[in-house]
């Protein structure tokens, strides 16, 4: 039976593992695309959503490094909520595009939706689309959990700025002394 203290410790460790795991996954997937930009560019073109060649080339060159950057921030525990927000903002449209393309392939070939298999551009090669969409839902849930503030206790930036001595406080602000309930100017 879990007590309140052990439940809190469980969530602290679980959110740490989620944060580091999610960050490591985005570093790996981003590098897989960044190291083979021509292949990633071809995969983006297969979606036939963006027509401007300059924009497609810029997207293919920058998006993988952006994923790597967000992943590194998550692993290090810096700007966790901001990085999680960016991942949510990327995962939703990417998942919708993958589902849209899979539905188009399924309707053209007469295949069942879950039988559709193609390289979606995620960096993992050819995948069954239902599995990919389920994976993206789990990644989205993990990102939302981090966005909600879980995973901060072991984050580098949180550990630095939550110092009880007032280090990191903005000038002119005050904090209350919890034991005496007095306001202490900083």
Helices and strands as residue ranges (DSSP letters): H 4-34, H 37-46, H 53-76, H 80-109, G 113-115, E 117-119, E 126-128, H 129-147, H 156-161, E 174-177, E 182-185
